[in-house]
């Protein structure tokens, strides 16, 4: 039996060599507003599901590292929460994570959404990214959602954000433009040892990956205030049995997530179970409990235990 450990946050990528092949390797931090597709872009570049994806704001709450390795390079991608105005202890910690992650890297990837106007929030992010020091690459994501003339207009506006190394229109969903983007990132890296084992995909623990999968499925099924108030804590993994709690802030939110006769929480479990089984490599019994814990987003002890 193994209990999910308390964590103080995902470890930062470090530069201790673990493999001495002479390849290009480096760290890229992704910066952008919520919902511009940073997590989907990380997954596409890594060729694996590293970060959960949702159309809800605050989907990414922690610093998540994705790793893509070939015989020629290793790209370490740091998926960060979207820039936002802090409203509680959780979002304050999320913003501190962003601010502290833009300096000790080999490059910063500013991610914009082609289907949204480039506005004040994007310009604020650009000022911080360009002021951080590392070279900047700009990505115009979601080009599959807009017409060609609109892409040209967005590229012109994106080009005015600052002195970038390169600018790439891409679609993380279809893969268009990712090859050129990948090559541009690798050019920023020095030759040297790998920063992570060659078979590494992410720095999240098993417990954290399972918790994120369950939260993703809850996000898929809820709307309005419920996604912001929802988090997941894995309490125990015992062979193929996983016990986890879905935390919300009010009894009304709890009733929504439980559903009539337990229908909603069963659906969350049904959707999450295949991915958890693939993660653990065995058949899984998933036991989910929904708990109301008022003010968890402002409780440092809860946030520390959740690794946020």
Beta strands, then each sheet from edge to edge (+ up, - down):
strand 1: 2-3
strand 2: 19-31
strand 3: 64-69
strand 4: 73-79
strand 5: 107-113
strand 6: 136-141
strand 7: 166-169
strand 8: 190-194
strand 9: 231-238
strand 10: 241-248
strand 11: 285-292
sheet 1: 1+ 9- 10+ 11+
sheet 2: 3+ 4- 2- 5- 6- 7-
sheet 3: 3+ 4- 2- 8+
end
